[in-house]
Amino acid sequence: MLNDIEDGLKPENIVTEANINTIRRWMKEYKDKLQQAAGGLRALLFKLFGSTINELVLSGIKRITTLERILKAFPPVKSSHIILGQTNLWLSLGWTTILL
């Protein structure tokens, strides 16, 4: 569904069991959250591993694809390979290391 949103589909045309008001809310929320998550992952990648991502690799792609490309720079984790799940795992680890 996130790809549908980024493709510019109207909420009425997205095939999902969620109602249109929910889809509209998700559209608004995820636009900012995906950008923030990408920034958090990039910062964490540098902090933990001293690595960076080439800006050209991230240029002109969907936000969800941005997360996917950044995650490829991290060591693999045992997960369901759902992009948002992996993103949350790494961001949670980052907050934990900051708090400790």
C-alpha positions as CSV (number, residue, x, y, z in Angstrom):
1,M,0.0,0.0,0.0
2,L,2.9,2.4,0.7
3,N,4.0,2.0,-2.9
4,D,0.5,2.8,-4.1
5,I,0.5,5.9,-2.0
6,E,3.9,7.0,-3.4
7,D,2.7,6.2,-6.9
8,G,0.1,8.9,-6.4
9,L,-3.0,6.7,-6.4
10,K,-6.0,8.3,-4.8
11,P,-7.2,6.7,-1.6
12,E,-10.4,5.5,-3.3
13,N,-8.3,3.5,-5.9
14,I,-6.0,1.7,-3.4
15,V,-7.1,-1.9,-2.9
16,T,-7.1,-2.7,0.8
17,E,-9.5,-3.6,3.6
18,A,-8.8,-0.3,5.3
19,N,-11.4,2.5,4.9
20,I,-10.7,5.6,2.9
21,N,-10.3,7.8,6.0
22,T,-7.6,5.4,7.4
23,I,-5.8,5.4,4.1
24,R,-5.8,9.3,4.1
25,R,-4.4,9.3,7.6
26,W,-1.7,6.8,6.7
27,M,-0.8,8.9,3.6
28,K,-0.2,12.0,5.8
29,E,1.6,10.1,8.6
30,Y,3.9,8.0,6.5
31,K,5.1,10.7,4.2
32,D,7.0,12.3,7.1
33,K,7.7,9.1,9.1
34,L,9.5,7.4,6.2
35,Q,11.8,10.4,5.7
36,Q,12.5,10.5,9.4
37,A,13.2,6.8,9.5
38,A,15.6,7.1,6.6
39,G,17.5,9.9,8.3
40,G,17.6,7.9,11.6
41,L,18.9,4.8,9.8
42,R,21.6,6.8,8.0
43,A,22.7,8.4,11.3
44,L,22.7,5.0,13.0
45,L,24.7,3.4,10.2
46,F,27.4,6.0,10.6
47,K,27.3,5.9,14.4
48,L,27.5,2.1,14.7
49,F,29.5,1.1,11.7
50,G,31.2,4.3,10.4
51,S,29.5,3.8,7.0
52,T,27.6,6.3,4.8
53,I,25.3,6.0,1.9
54,N,26.0,7.6,-1.4
55,E,23.4,10.3,-2.0
56,L,23.2,9.3,-5.7
57,V,22.0,5.9,-4.8
58,L,19.0,7.5,-2.9
59,S,18.2,10.1,-5.5
60,G,14.8,10.0,-7.2
61,I,13.4,6.8,-5.6
62,K,10.4,6.1,-3.4
63,R,10.7,6.5,0.3
64,I,10.2,2.8,1.0
65,T,12.9,2.0,-1.6
66,T,15.2,4.4,0.2
67,L,14.7,2.5,3.4
68,E,15.4,-0.8,1.6
69,R,18.6,0.5,0.1
70,I,19.9,1.9,3.4
71,L,19.0,-1.4,5.2
72,K,21.2,-3.3,2.7
73,A,24.2,-1.5,4.2
74,F,23.4,-2.9,7.7
75,P,24.4,-6.4,8.8
76,P,21.6,-8.9,8.2
77,V,19.2,-9.5,11.0
78,K,16.9,-12.5,11.5
79,S,13.5,-11.1,10.7
80,S,10.6,-11.5,8.3
81,H,12.4,-9.2,5.8
82,I,9.6,-6.7,6.0
83,I,11.2,-3.3,5.4
84,L,9.3,-1.4,8.1
85,G,9.9,-4.2,10.6
86,Q,13.7,-4.2,9.9
87,T,13.7,-0.4,10.1
88,N,12.0,-0.5,13.5
89,L,14.4,-3.1,14.7
90,W,17.5,-1.1,13.9
91,L,16.0,2.2,15.1
92,S,15.1,0.5,18.4
93,L,18.6,-0.8,18.7
94,G,19.9,2.8,18.1
95,W,17.8,4.2,20.9
96,T,18.9,1.5,23.2
97,T,22.5,2.2,22.6
98,I,21.9,5.9,23.1
99,L,20.2,5.3,26.4
100,L,22.8,2.9,27.7
